Amino acid sequence: MTVPTLLITAPETGAGKTTVSLALTLALRARGLRVQPFKVGPDYLDASLLSWAAARPCRNLDAWMLPAPSLLELFHRGCRGADVAVVEGVMGLFDGRSGETDEASTAHVSRLLDAPLVLVLDADRSARTVGAVALGLGTLDRRLRVAGAVLNRVAGPGHLEACRAGLRSAGIRALGHVPAAPGVRIPGRYLGLVSAAEARPSPKVRRALGAAAAALDLDALLALARPATTPPEAPVLFPVRRHRPRTALAVAMDVAFQFYYRDSLDLLEAWGAELMPFSPLTDPALPAGAGGIYLGGGYPELYAAELAANEQMLRSLRTAVRRGALVYAECGGAMYAGGGIEDAEGRRHRLAGLWPGWTTLRRPQLRIGYREVRTGPASFLHPLAVRAHEFHCSRERGGRGGAPAWEVLDQPGRLEGWASERVLASYVHLHLGAHPSLAERFVTACAPSTSSLNRPPAG
């Protein structure tokens, strides 16, 4: 049995999808419902806020990194124990990997889930035209089901009525509105919103979300929710039976390192990893007995001085690698694992030195987008070709003498990251659901002598 589902989308980024998704989630919880949140695309920051609102881990649905059967498996597994699912879209409804198709867009995920769409329309400096925008979004692809629209940044009663009239003229149902209150704006920084792992939404934002929730037509929204497409008959990613722990995996988790897909962590546990969280900022050493170390993404550049000052942890990391522990470090984790970070003011902070290069925030260069990558022969994941993504402003300085972690297939000639027998450091972000063997292979590499799964699966 699948749970009723709503997918929140908009014509463009900044229209208010996150505000409406948070307000709706809080309102449904206030009614005593268990809400499972999802975020379309590779976004970690919106997902952290949705996790806060739902008091359940938000899960990502990325239709480019995840094959369709895997996406459906993760969706339905995430919905266990929930009464309703709220899915926040990404960018505009049809914006995905490229302008040529809507692959990896919210529309793509809506078709996979067969989920009804709730449009969030920014009514600021607009009125009747919101109806035309909604009509265009609802008719471009007849396979999509537009349930109605929520109007955002409504100035007052007269403005609200003019916008509602525009929706009626287009045959689009009005499902509530969000007043134009500055307190509802969620703080952000470069690369996105401020994560709930760093700072919970302020009382002012919570009050504004409560006001937004009060203006939603909750009864109508619940009535319009529909069960999603049924899951695959057999699991694609998870083992039929959960494996007993066969290795301990230390996972960096604090305000500096917080970018993980919850499904990736669940997959590691299912294939036999005992996850042991630790803080590179405050802990004096790694958890005892770790066969692997997972340094996820985050904002280490904001805490570079504190990370460098925790010399006990840096020594613990180096000692663990000398003793044979595996290190997987991506993006912010790779910055921490490198020789050091040069911040935006030019200050240099010496760090773990597990690979020889440094990273710098001086003259930042934004790299963002999906990637198709293939492992270099030195990588513990070799051989493997997989879809991934990249999102960072810092850049590498030096260190290119070692073996690359990845060959970037959609950028011919580009080599990315650094790999040795027991260390993989790279700006590339992986979702461990992107390939059926990834999580199993990761766990096996951390404990190669403890399992009958030593033979690496084919790439």
C-alpha positions as CSV (number, residue, x, y, z in Angstrom):
1,M,0.0,0.0,0.0
2,T,1.5,3.4,-1.0
3,V,0.9,6.6,1.0
4,P,-0.9,9.6,-0.4
5,T,1.6,12.0,-2.0
6,L,1.8,15.6,-3.1
7,L,4.6,17.2,-5.1
8,I,5.3,20.9,-4.6
9,T,6.7,22.7,-7.6
10,A,7.0,26.1,-9.2
11,P,7.9,27.9,-12.4
12,E,11.3,28.9,-11.2
13,T,13.8,28.9,-8.3
14,G,12.9,31.4,-5.5
15,A,9.1,31.2,-6.0
16,G,8.6,29.7,-2.5
17,K,8.7,25.9,-2.8
18,T,10.6,25.4,0.4
19,T,8.4,27.9,2.3
20,V,5.3,26.1,1.2
21,S,6.7,22.6,1.7
22,L,7.8,23.5,5.3
23,A,4.5,25.2,6.1
24,L,2.5,22.2,4.7
25,T,4.7,19.7,6.6
26,L,4.3,21.5,9.9
27,A,0.5,21.9,9.4
28,L,0.1,18.2,8.6
29,R,2.1,17.3,11.7
30,A,-0.1,19.6,13.8
31,R,-3.0,17.4,12.7
32,G,-1.3,14.4,14.1
33,L,-0.1,13.0,10.7
34,R,3.3,11.4,10.1
35,V,4.9,13.2,7.2
36,Q,7.7,11.8,5.1
37,P,9.5,14.6,3.3
38,F,11.5,14.2,0.0
39,K,13.5,16.6,-2.1
40,V,13.9,16.3,-5.8
41,G,17.5,16.5,-7.0
42,P,20.9,16.5,-5.3
43,D,20.1,19.3,-2.8
44,Y,21.4,18.7,0.8
45,L,20.3,22.0,2.4
46,D,16.6,22.1,1.6
47,A,16.5,18.5,2.7
48,S,17.9,19.4,6.1
49,L,15.1,21.9,6.7
50,L,12.5,19.4,5.6
51,S,14.0,16.9,8.0
52,W,13.6,19.5,10.8
53,A,10.0,20.2,9.9
54,A,8.9,16.6,9.6
55,A,11.0,15.2,12.4
56,R,11.9,12.4,10.0
57,P,14.9,12.2,7.6
58,C,14.2,13.8,4.3
59,R,15.3,11.7,1.3
60,N,16.4,12.8,-2.1
61,L,14.8,11.7,-5.4
62,D,17.2,12.3,-8.2
63,A,16.0,10.9,-11.5
64,W,19.3,11.3,-13.2
65,M,21.6,9.7,-10.6
66,L,19.1,7.1,-9.7
67,P,17.6,4.6,-12.2
68,A,13.8,4.6,-12.1
69,P,13.5,1.2,-10.2
70,S,16.0,2.4,-7.6
71,L,14.2,5.7,-7.1
72,L,10.9,4.0,-6.6
73,E,12.5,1.5,-4.2
74,L,13.9,4.3,-2.1
75,F,10.7,6.3,-2.2
76,H,8.6,3.5,-0.9
77,R,11.1,2.4,1.7
78,G,11.3,6.0,3.0
79,C,7.5,6.1,3.3
80,R,7.3,3.2,5.7
81,G,5.4,4.3,8.8
82,A,4.2,7.6,7.2
83,D,0.7,8.8,6.6
84,V,1.5,11.2,3.8
85,A,4.5,12.1,1.6
86,V,5.4,15.7,0.7
87,V,7.9,16.0,-2.1
88,E,9.6,19.4,-2.8
89,G,10.6,19.9,-6.4
90,V,13.8,21.4,-7.7
91,M,14.2,24.7,-9.7
92,G,11.3,25.2,-12.2
93,L,8.9,22.3,-13.0
94,F,10.7,21.3,-16.3
95,D,14.3,22.3,-15.3
96,G,16.6,19.3,-15.2
97,R,19.9,18.2,-16.5
98,S,19.8,20.3,-19.7
99,G,17.5,22.5,-21.7
100,E,17.0,19.9,-24.3
101,T,14.8,17.6,-22.2
102,D,13.2,17.6,-18.8
103,E,15.4,14.6,-17.7
104,A,16.0,14.8,-13.9
105,S,13.4,17.6,-13.5
106,T,10.5,17.7,-11.1
107,A,8.2,16.8,-14.0
108,H,10.3,13.7,-14.6
109,V,9.9,12.6,-11.0
110,S,6.2,13.5,-11.0
111,R,5.8,11.1,-13.9
112,L,7.7,8.3,-12.2
113,L,5.7,8.7,-9.0
114,D,2.4,9.6,-10.8
115,A,2.1,12.3,-8.1
116,P,-0.2,15.3,-8.3
117,L,1.5,18.6,-8.5
118,V,0.8,21.7,-6.4
119,L,2.1,24.8,-8.1
120,V,3.7,27.6,-6.0
121,L,3.2,30.8,-7.9
122,D,5.1,34.0,-6.9
123,A,2.3,36.6,-7.0
124,D,4.6,39.6,-6.2
125,R,4.1,42.2,-8.9
126,S,1.6,40.0,-10.7
127,A,-2.2,39.3,-10.5
128,R,-4.3,37.7,-13.3
129,T,-1.1,36.6,-15.0
130,V,-0.6,33.9,-12.4
131,G,-3.5,32.0,-14.1
132,A,-1.7,32.1,-17.4
133,V,1.5,30.8,-15.9
134,A,-0.3,28.0,-14.1
135,L,-2.2,27.1,-17.4
136,G,1.1,26.9,-19.3
137,L,2.7,24.6,-16.7
138,G,-0.3,22.4,-16.6
139,T,-0.7,21.9,-20.3
140,L,2.8,21.6,-21.7
141,D,2.9,17.9,-20.7
142,R,-0.5,16.3,-20.6
143,R,0.9,13.3,-18.6
144,L,1.2,15.6,-15.5
145,R,-1.6,16.1,-13.1
146,V,-1.8,19.7,-11.7
147,A,-4.0,19.6,-8.5
148,G,-4.0,23.3,-8.0
149,A,-1.9,26.3,-6.9
150,V,-0.7,28.1,-3.8
151,L,-0.1,31.8,-4.2
152,N,3.1,33.2,-2.6
153,R,3.9,36.8,-1.4
154,V,0.3,38.0,-1.5
155,A,0.1,41.7,-0.5
156,G,-3.5,41.7,0.9
157,P,-7.2,40.8,0.3
158,G,-7.5,42.7,-3.0
159,H,-4.4,41.3,-4.4
160,L,-5.5,37.8,-3.3
161,E,-8.8,38.1,-5.0
162,A,-7.3,39.3,-8.3
163,C,-4.9,36.4,-8.3
164,R,-7.7,33.9,-7.5
165,A,-9.7,35.3,-10.4
166,G,-6.7,34.7,-12.7
167,L,-6.5,31.1,-11.5
168,R,-10.3,30.6,-12.0
169,S,-10.1,31.9,-15.6
170,A,-7.4,29.3,-16.3
171,G,-9.3,26.5,-14.6
172,I,-6.7,26.0,-11.8
173,R,-7.9,25.5,-8.3
174,A,-6.6,27.8,-5.6
175,L,-5.2,25.9,-2.6
176,G,-4.3,28.7,-0.3
177,H,-1.7,31.5,-0.1
178,V,1.3,32.8,1.8
179,P,1.2,36.4,2.9
180,A,4.0,38.8,1.8
181,A,5.7,38.7,5.2
182,P,9.5,39.2,5.3
183,G,9.8,37.0,8.4
184,V,9.0,33.9,6.2
185,R,12.3,34.3,4.3
186,I,14.8,31.6,5.3
187,P,18.5,32.8,5.6
188,G,21.0,31.6,3.0
189,R,24.6,31.9,1.9
190,Y,26.6,30.8,-1.2
191,L,25.6,27.4,-2.5
192,G,22.1,27.6,-0.8
193,L,20.1,28.0,2.3
194,V,21.6,27.7,5.8
195,S,21.2,24.1,6.9
196,A,19.1,23.2,9.9
197,A,22.1,21.2,11.1
198,E,23.9,24.6,11.6
199,A,21.0,26.7,12.9
200,R,17.4,25.7,13.5
201,P,14.9,28.2,12.0
202,S,14.5,31.2,14.3
203,P,11.3,31.8,16.3
204,K,10.5,34.6,13.8
205,V,10.7,32.1,10.9
206,R,8.7,29.5,12.8
207,R,5.9,32.1,13.5
208,A,5.9,33.1,9.8
209,L,5.7,29.4,8.7
210,G,2.8,29.0,11.1
211,A,1.0,32.0,9.5
212,A,1.7,30.5,6.1
213,A,0.3,27.2,7.2
214,A,-2.9,28.8,8.5
215,A,-3.6,30.2,5.0
216,L,-3.3,26.9,3.2
217,D,-6.4,24.9,2.3
218,L,-5.3,21.8,4.2
219,D,-8.5,19.8,3.7
220,A,-8.3,20.3,0.0
221,L,-4.6,19.5,-0.2
222,L,-5.1,16.2,1.7
223,A,-8.1,15.3,-0.5
224,L,-6.0,15.8,-3.6
225,A,-3.1,13.7,-2.5
226,R,-2.8,10.4,-4.3
227,P,-0.9,7.1,-3.8
228,A,2.3,6.9,-5.8
229,T,3.3,4.3,-8.3
230,T,3.8,0.9,-6.8
231,P,7.3,-0.2,-5.9
232,P,9.4,-2.8,-7.8
233,E,8.5,-6.4,-6.9
234,A,12.0,-7.2,-5.7
235,P,14.6,-4.9,-4.1
236,V,17.1,-3.4,-6.5
237,L,19.5,-1.8,-4.0
238,F,19.0,-3.4,-0.6
239,P,19.8,-7.0,0.3
240,V,16.8,-9.2,0.8
241,R,18.0,-9.6,4.5
242,R,20.0,-7.0,6.3
243,H,23.6,-8.1,6.8
244,R,25.1,-8.5,10.2
245,P,27.8,-5.8,10.9
246,R,31.1,-6.8,9.4
247,T,33.0,-3.5,9.7
248,A,32.8,-0.2,11.6
249,L,32.6,2.9,9.5
250,A,33.4,6.3,11.1
251,V,31.2,9.0,9.6
252,A,32.1,12.7,10.1
253,M,29.0,14.5,11.3
254,D,29.0,18.0,12.8
255,V,28.3,21.5,11.6
256,A,31.3,21.4,9.2
257,F,30.4,18.0,7.7
258,Q,26.7,17.4,7.1
259,F,26.1,16.6,3.4
260,Y,25.0,13.0,3.3
261,Y,22.1,11.2,1.6
262,R,20.2,9.4,4.2
263,D,19.5,6.5,1.8
264,S,23.3,6.1,1.2
265,L,23.8,5.7,5.0
266,D,20.9,3.2,5.2
267,L,22.5,1.2,2.3
268,L,25.8,1.1,4.0
269,E,24.2,-0.2,7.2
270,A,22.1,-2.8,5.3
271,W,25.2,-4.2,3.6
272,G,27.0,-4.6,7.0
273,A,28.5,-1.3,8.1
274,E,28.2,-0.2,11.7
275,L,28.0,3.6,11.4
276,M,30.0,5.5,14.1
277,P,29.4,9.3,13.9
278,F,32.3,11.5,15.1
279,S,33.1,15.2,15.0
280,P,36.4,16.4,13.3
281,L,35.8,19.7,15.1
282,T,35.5,18.6,18.7
283,D,36.4,14.9,19.1
284,P,40.0,14.1,20.0
285,A,40.2,10.8,18.0
286,L,38.3,8.6,15.6
287,P,36.0,6.0,17.1
288,A,38.0,2.9,18.0
289,G,38.1,0.0,15.6
290,A,37.0,1.9,12.5
291,G,37.8,0.0,9.3
292,G,36.7,2.9,7.1
293,I,36.2,6.6,7.4
294,Y,33.6,8.6,5.5
295,L,34.3,12.3,5.2
296,G,31.2,13.8,3.6
297,G,30.6,17.2,2.2
298,G,29.9,20.4,4.1
299,Y,31.5,23.8,4.8
300,P,35.0,23.0,6.2
301,E,36.2,26.4,4.9
302,L,34.0,28.1,7.5
303,Y,35.6,26.2,10.3
304,A,39.1,25.7,8.9
305,A,40.9,27.3,11.8
306,E,39.1,25.1,14.4
307,L,39.6,22.0,12.3
308,A,43.3,22.8,12.0
309,A,43.6,23.4,15.7
310,N,42.2,19.9,16.5
311,E,45.6,18.3,15.9
312,Q,44.7,15.2,17.9
313,M,42.0,14.3,15.4
314,L,44.3,15.0,12.5
315,R,46.9,12.7,14.0
316,S,44.3,10.1,14.6
317,L,43.3,10.2,10.9
318,R,46.9,9.8,9.7
319,T,47.5,6.9,12.1
320,A,44.3,5.1,11.0
321,V,45.3,5.3,7.4
322,R,48.8,4.0,8.2
323,R,47.2,1.0,9.9
324,G,45.1,0.2,6.8
325,A,41.7,2.1,7.3
326,L,40.0,3.1,4.1
327,V,39.1,6.8,3.7
328,Y,36.4,8.0,1.3
329,A,36.3,11.8,1.2
330,E,34.0,13.9,-1.0
331,C,33.9,17.6,-1.6
332,G,34.2,19.2,1.8
333,G,35.6,16.0,3.2
334,A,38.2,16.0,0.4
335,M,39.2,19.5,1.4
336,Y,39.7,18.4,5.0
337,A,41.6,15.3,3.9
338,G,44.0,17.3,1.8
339,G,47.1,19.3,2.8
340,G,45.1,22.2,3.9
341,I,42.6,25.0,3.1
342,E,43.5,28.6,2.0
343,D,40.5,30.7,3.0
344,A,39.1,33.7,1.1
345,E,41.4,36.1,2.9
346,G,44.5,34.1,2.0
347,R,45.0,32.5,5.4
348,R,46.4,28.9,5.2
349,H,45.2,26.2,7.5
350,R,47.1,22.9,7.5
351,L,44.9,19.8,7.7
352,A,45.1,16.0,7.4
353,G,47.5,15.6,4.4
354,L,46.0,12.3,3.3
355,W,46.5,13.6,-0.3
356,P,49.1,16.2,-1.3
357,G,47.0,19.0,-2.7
358,W,45.5,22.1,-1.0
359,T,42.2,23.8,-1.8
360,T,41.6,27.5,-2.0
361,L,38.6,29.9,-1.7
362,R,40.6,32.7,-3.2
363,R,39.2,33.7,-6.6
364,P,36.4,31.1,-6.3
365,Q,35.1,29.3,-9.3
366,L,31.7,27.7,-9.2
367,R,31.5,24.2,-10.6
368,I,28.0,22.8,-10.6
369,G,26.2,20.1,-12.5
370,Y,25.7,16.4,-13.1
371,R,28.7,14.3,-14.0
372,E,29.3,10.9,-15.6
373,V,32.4,9.5,-14.1
374,R,34.6,6.4,-14.4
375,T,37.0,5.2,-11.7
376,G,40.7,5.4,-12.1
377,P,42.5,2.1,-11.7
378,A,43.9,3.2,-8.3
379,S,40.5,3.6,-6.7
380,F,39.0,1.1,-4.3
381,L,35.8,1.3,-6.4
382,H,37.5,0.3,-9.7
383,P,36.1,-0.8,-12.1
384,L,32.9,1.4,-12.0
385,A,31.2,4.0,-14.2
386,V,28.5,5.9,-12.4
387,R,26.4,9.1,-12.5
388,A,27.2,11.7,-9.9
389,H,27.1,15.5,-9.3
390,E,29.4,18.3,-8.4
391,F,28.7,21.6,-6.5
392,H,31.5,23.7,-5.0
393,C,33.2,27.1,-5.2
394,S,36.7,26.2,-3.9
395,R,39.3,24.8,-6.3
396,E,42.3,22.5,-6.0
397,R,45.9,23.8,-5.9
398,G,48.7,21.4,-6.5
399,G,48.5,17.7,-5.7
400,R,48.0,16.6,-9.3
401,G,50.9,14.0,-9.4
402,G,49.0,11.1,-7.9
403,A,46.5,8.8,-9.6
404,P,43.1,10.4,-10.4
405,A,40.0,9.2,-8.6
406,W,37.8,9.7,-11.6
407,E,37.8,10.3,-15.3
408,V,34.9,12.7,-16.1
409,L,33.3,11.2,-19.2
410,D,31.1,14.1,-20.1
411,Q,34.1,16.5,-20.0
412,P,36.6,14.7,-22.2
413,G,40.2,14.9,-20.9
414,R,39.2,16.0,-17.4
415,L,40.6,14.0,-14.5
416,E,39.2,14.6,-11.1
417,G,40.3,13.8,-7.5
418,W,43.1,11.7,-6.1
419,A,43.2,8.0,-5.3
420,S,45.5,5.6,-3.7
421,E,45.0,2.0,-2.4
422,R,43.1,3.2,0.7
423,V,42.2,6.8,0.1
424,L,39.8,8.3,-2.4
425,A,39.4,12.1,-2.3
426,S,37.3,14.0,-4.8
427,Y,34.9,16.9,-5.4
428,V,32.5,14.3,-6.9
429,H,29.4,13.6,-4.8
430,L,28.0,10.0,-5.1
431,H,24.6,8.8,-4.2
432,L,25.1,5.1,-3.2
433,G,21.8,4.2,-4.9
434,A,23.2,5.2,-8.3
435,H,24.6,1.7,-8.9
436,P,23.4,-1.5,-7.3
437,S,26.9,-2.5,-6.3
438,L,28.1,0.7,-4.8
439,A,27.2,0.3,-1.1
440,E,28.2,-3.4,-1.0
441,R,31.5,-2.6,-2.6
442,F,32.2,0.3,-0.2
443,V,31.5,-1.9,2.9
444,T,33.6,-4.8,1.4
445,A,36.5,-2.5,0.8
446,C,36.5,-1.5,4.5
447,A,36.5,-5.1,5.6
448,P,38.0,-7.1,2.8
449,S,38.8,-10.2,4.8
450,T,35.5,-10.5,6.8
451,S,33.0,-11.3,4.1
452,S,32.3,-13.8,1.4
453,L,31.6,-10.8,-0.9
454,N,35.3,-10.0,-1.6
455,R,34.9,-10.4,-5.3
456,P,34.1,-6.9,-6.6
457,P,30.9,-6.8,-8.6
458,A,31.2,-5.9,-12.3
459,G,31.0,-2.2,-13.1
